């Protein structure tokens, strides 16, 4: 098993005894904290839209608070994904960089207090001119062990050649620094098989030596059978680029709900992919609750 795979602790997917039940995942592979800056941004965004904010009055979700939630759920460790990508989205320019740095630094500081429980991944928009600079800074920190990309927040269009080339350079840089990548692929309601094929044929080959984890099974947002089928087809065909490809199920239950037809189709593709490539993830504490608990 390669270094990146070890970082993600694939073997730790085995179930463990839980104080709240007979079994619990040993690792949550998709978690977040909630910084004061993130709460402020959520509130500001809600105010601009004239909507009430569920984050108003919310206390930050610190590493200490998250670990307590993990304890309650019987989960031993978690991969904590920085929310810095939330601060340099589509409409924000270079002036966002100091805020991105600050959010990554806050996450690193929090996680550093629990080295045996939490693993930190940094984040930023791969389209920004400072993307590689921030990746290098994160890699040098000694705390960050991987990279989180969110194509939706960053406005990445996988049908735009310039965007794909910029993201590919970030994948190459992460690979050279042996940093695994977690990526929320879906950026628009029409994201489907075509977009997954770009990931499979143009992005994964740029990072052959590290784990690449597709967030939310098919890439995020609404269920995309086309995207999920494309990934399953590639894995089932043993395409070389899929050697280190994994998938987390964060928010799967929230999106699919009790739709038996969708659940059946998702299960069929999971079987084709292989359960050994499927990682537990809860997506994180939200406003005083923890999806893992």
C-alpha positions as CSV (number, residue, x, y, z in Angstrom):
1,X,0.0,0.0,0.0
2,X,1.4,3.4,-1.0
3,X,2.1,6.2,1.5
4,X,-1.1,8.2,0.7
5,X,-3.2,5.1,1.2
6,X,-1.7,4.6,4.6
7,X,-2.4,8.2,5.5
8,X,-6.1,7.6,4.8
9,X,-5.9,4.5,7.0
10,X,-7.9,2.2,4.7
11,X,-7.5,-0.7,7.0
12,X,-9.2,1.3,9.8
13,X,-12.5,0.9,7.9
14,X,-13.0,-2.3,9.9
15,X,-15.8,-1.8,12.5
16,X,-15.1,-1.3,16.1
17,X,-17.1,-1.6,19.3
18,X,-19.2,1.6,20.1
19,X,-20.6,2.8,23.3
20,X,-23.8,3.7,21.5
21,X,-24.2,0.5,19.6
22,X,-22.5,-2.8,18.7
23,X,-20.6,-1.5,15.7
24,X,-19.2,1.9,14.5
25,X,-16.8,2.9,11.7
26,X,-13.3,3.4,13.1
27,X,-12.5,6.4,10.8
28,X,-14.6,9.2,9.5
29,X,-12.9,10.1,6.2
30,X,-14.9,13.3,5.5
31,X,-15.2,15.7,8.4
32,X,-15.1,19.5,8.9
33,X,-14.7,22.0,11.8
34,X,-16.7,25.2,12.0
35,X,-14.4,28.3,12.6
36,X,-15.6,31.7,13.8
37,X,-14.8,33.1,10.3
38,X,-16.9,30.4,8.7
39,X,-19.9,31.2,10.9
40,X,-19.5,34.9,10.1
41,X,-19.5,34.1,6.4
42,X,-22.5,31.9,6.6
43,X,-24.4,34.6,8.4
44,X,-23.3,37.3,6.0
45,X,-24.3,35.2,3.0
46,X,-27.8,34.5,4.5
47,X,-28.2,38.3,5.2
48,X,-27.4,39.2,1.6
49,X,-30.1,36.8,0.4
50,X,-32.6,38.0,3.0
51,X,-32.7,34.6,4.6
52,X,-32.4,33.6,8.3
53,X,-29.1,31.9,9.1
54,X,-29.0,28.6,11.0
55,X,-25.5,29.5,12.1
56,X,-26.5,32.7,14.0
57,X,-25.4,32.4,17.6
58,X,-23.7,29.1,16.8
59,X,-20.5,28.3,18.7
60,X,-17.4,27.3,16.7
61,X,-16.9,23.6,16.2
62,X,-13.4,23.2,17.5
63,X,-11.2,20.1,17.4
64,X,-12.0,19.5,21.0
65,X,-15.7,19.6,20.4
66,X,-15.4,17.4,17.3
67,X,-13.4,14.8,19.3
68,X,-16.2,14.7,21.9
69,X,-18.7,14.0,19.1
70,X,-16.5,11.2,17.7
71,X,-16.2,9.7,21.2
72,X,-20.0,9.7,21.5
73,X,-20.3,7.9,18.2
74,X,-17.5,5.4,19.0
75,X,-15.3,6.7,16.1
76,X,-11.6,6.6,16.7
77,X,-10.2,9.1,14.1
78,X,-11.4,11.6,11.5
79,X,-10.0,13.3,8.4
80,X,-10.7,17.0,8.9
81,X,-11.1,19.0,5.7
82,X,-10.3,22.8,5.9
83,X,-13.2,25.1,4.8
84,X,-10.7,27.5,3.2
85,X,-12.2,26.8,-0.2
86,X,-15.3,28.6,1.0
87,X,-13.4,31.9,1.1
88,X,-12.0,32.1,-2.4
89,X,-15.0,31.1,-4.5
90,X,-16.1,32.2,-7.9
91,X,-16.6,36.0,-7.3
92,X,-13.4,36.5,-5.2
93,X,-10.0,37.5,-6.5
94,X,-6.5,37.5,-5.1
95,X,-7.5,39.6,-2.2
96,X,-9.1,36.5,-0.7
97,X,-5.7,34.7,-0.3
98,X,-4.9,36.0,3.2
99,X,-8.3,34.8,4.4
100,X,-7.7,31.4,2.8
101,X,-4.4,31.2,4.6
102,X,-6.0,32.2,7.9
103,X,-8.7,29.5,7.6
104,X,-6.1,26.8,6.7
105,X,-3.9,27.9,9.6
106,X,-6.9,27.8,12.0
107,X,-7.7,24.3,11.0
108,X,-4.0,23.2,11.3
109,X,-3.8,24.7,14.8
110,X,-7.0,23.0,15.9
111,X,-6.0,19.6,14.6
112,X,-2.5,19.8,15.9
113,X,-3.9,19.4,19.4
114,X,-5.2,15.9,18.7
115,X,-2.5,14.2,16.5
116,X,-3.6,10.7,17.4
117,X,-7.3,11.4,16.5
118,X,-7.4,14.0,13.7
119,X,-5.8,14.2,10.2
120,X,-5.9,17.7,8.5
121,X,-6.3,18.4,4.8
122,X,-5.9,21.9,3.5
123,X,-8.0,23.5,0.8
124,X,-8.2,26.4,-1.7
125,X,-9.5,27.1,-5.2
126,X,-7.4,25.3,-7.8
127,X,-8.2,28.1,-10.3
128,X,-6.4,30.8,-8.3
129,X,-2.9,32.0,-9.2
130,X,-1.8,31.3,-5.7
131,X,-3.0,27.6,-5.7
132,X,0.4,26.0,-6.0
133,X,1.9,28.5,-3.6
134,X,-0.7,27.6,-0.9
135,X,-0.3,23.9,-1.6
136,X,3.4,24.2,-1.0
137,X,2.8,26.2,2.2
138,X,0.4,23.5,3.4
139,X,2.8,20.7,2.6
140,X,5.6,22.5,4.5
141,X,3.5,23.0,7.6
142,X,3.9,19.4,8.8
143,X,0.3,19.3,9.9
144,X,-1.6,18.9,6.6
145,X,-1.5,15.4,5.2
146,X,-3.7,16.0,2.1
147,X,-5.7,18.3,0.0
148,X,-9.5,19.0,-0.3
149,X,-10.9,20.5,-3.5
150,X,-14.5,21.7,-4.0
151,X,-15.2,22.3,-7.7
152,X,-18.6,23.7,-6.9
153,X,-17.5,26.4,-4.6
154,X,-14.5,27.2,-6.8
155,X,-16.5,27.4,-10.0
156,X,-14.5,24.7,-11.8
157,X,-16.0,23.8,-15.2
158,X,-14.6,20.5,-16.4
159,X,-15.7,21.3,-19.9
160,X,-13.4,24.4,-19.9
161,X,-9.9,23.4,-21.0
162,X,-8.2,26.2,-19.1
163,X,-9.9,25.1,-15.9
164,X,-9.0,21.5,-16.5
165,X,-5.3,22.4,-17.1
166,X,-5.2,24.4,-13.9
167,X,-6.7,21.6,-11.8
168,X,-4.4,19.1,-13.5
169,X,-1.4,21.2,-12.4
170,X,-2.7,21.1,-8.8
171,X,-3.1,17.3,-9.0
172,X,0.4,17.0,-10.3
173,X,1.8,19.2,-7.5
174,X,-0.1,17.2,-4.8
175,X,1.2,14.0,-6.3
176,X,4.8,15.2,-6.2
177,X,4.4,16.1,-2.5
178,X,2.6,12.8,-1.8
179,X,-0.6,14.5,-0.6
180,X,-3.8,12.5,-1.2
181,X,-6.7,14.4,-2.6
182,X,-10.4,14.5,-1.7
183,X,-12.5,16.2,-4.4
184,X,-16.1,17.3,-4.5
185,X,-16.5,17.0,-8.3
186,X,-20.0,18.2,-9.1
187,X,-20.2,21.9,-9.8
188,X,-23.6,22.2,-11.5
189,X,-26.9,20.3,-11.8
190,X,-25.9,18.9,-15.2
191,X,-22.7,17.3,-14.0
192,X,-22.7,13.7,-15.0
193,X,-20.8,11.1,-17.0
194,X,-19.0,13.6,-19.2
195,X,-17.5,15.3,-16.1
196,X,-16.6,12.1,-14.5
197,X,-14.8,11.0,-17.7
198,X,-12.7,14.2,-17.5
199,X,-11.7,13.2,-13.9
200,X,-10.9,9.7,-15.0
201,X,-8.9,10.5,-18.2
202,X,-7.3,13.9,-17.5
203,X,-7.0,14.4,-13.7
204,X,-6.4,11.0,-12.2
205,X,-3.4,10.3,-14.5
206,X,-1.8,13.4,-13.1
207,X,-1.8,11.9,-9.6
208,X,-0.9,8.2,-10.0
209,X,0.9,7.8,-6.7
210,X,-1.7,9.1,-4.2
211,X,-5.2,8.3,-3.2
212,X,-7.9,10.3,-4.9
213,X,-11.2,10.2,-3.0
214,X,-14.4,11.2,-4.7
215,X,-16.6,12.9,-2.2
216,X,-20.2,12.0,-1.7
217,X,-19.9,8.8,-3.8
218,X,-20.7,10.3,-7.2
219,X,-19.1,13.7,-6.6
220,X,-21.7,15.7,-4.5
221,X,-25.0,17.4,-4.7
222,X,-28.0,15.6,-6.3
223,X,-27.7,11.9,-7.2
224,X,-25.9,11.5,-10.5
225,X,-26.2,8.0,-11.8
226,X,-24.3,8.9,-14.9
227,X,-21.2,10.0,-12.9
228,X,-21.4,7.1,-10.5
229,X,-21.8,4.6,-13.4
230,X,-18.8,6.2,-15.2
231,X,-16.6,5.6,-12.1
232,X,-17.9,2.1,-11.7
233,X,-17.3,1.3,-15.3
234,X,-13.7,2.4,-15.1
235,X,-13.0,0.5,-11.8
236,X,-14.7,-2.6,-13.1
237,X,-12.5,-2.4,-16.3
238,X,-9.4,-2.1,-14.1
239,X,-8.4,1.2,-15.8
240,X,-4.9,2.0,-14.7
241,X,-5.9,5.5,-13.4
242,X,-8.3,4.0,-10.9
243,X,-5.6,2.1,-9.0
244,X,-5.8,4.6,-6.1
245,X,-9.4,5.7,-6.5
246,X,-11.8,5.6,-3.5
247,X,-15.2,7.0,-2.7
248,X,-16.8,8.3,0.5
249,X,-20.5,8.2,1.3
250,X,-20.8,11.5,3.2
251,X,-24.4,12.8,2.9
252,X,-25.5,9.8,0.9
253,X,-28.4,9.1,3.2
254,X,-29.5,12.7,3.2
255,X,-29.5,13.0,-0.5
256,X,-31.0,9.6,-1.4
257,X,-33.4,9.4,1.5
258,X,-35.9,6.5,1.4
259,X,-36.1,6.4,-2.4
260,X,-35.8,2.6,-2.9
261,X,-35.2,2.9,-6.6
262,X,-32.2,5.2,-6.2
263,X,-30.9,3.2,-3.2
264,X,-31.0,0.1,-5.3
265,X,-29.2,1.7,-8.3
266,X,-26.5,3.2,-5.9
267,X,-26.0,-0.1,-4.3
268,X,-25.5,-1.8,-7.6
269,X,-22.8,0.6,-8.6
270,X,-21.2,0.3,-5.1
271,X,-21.0,-3.5,-5.7
272,X,-19.3,-2.9,-9.1
273,X,-16.8,-0.6,-7.5
274,X,-16.1,-2.9,-4.6
275,X,-16.9,-2.3,-1.0
276,X,-13.1,-2.1,-0.2
277,X,-13.1,1.3,-2.1
278,X,-16.0,2.8,-0.1
279,X,-15.1,5.0,2.9
280,X,-17.4,6.1,5.7
281,X,-17.8,9.9,5.9
282,X,-20.3,12.1,7.7
283,X,-19.4,15.5,6.2
284,X,-19.2,17.2,9.5
285,X,-20.8,18.7,12.5
286,X,-23.5,21.2,11.5
287,X,-24.9,23.7,14.0
288,X,-24.4,21.8,17.2
289,X,-25.1,18.3,15.8
290,X,-22.8,15.7,14.3
291,X,-23.9,13.5,11.5
292,X,-21.6,10.8,12.7
293,X,-23.2,10.6,16.1
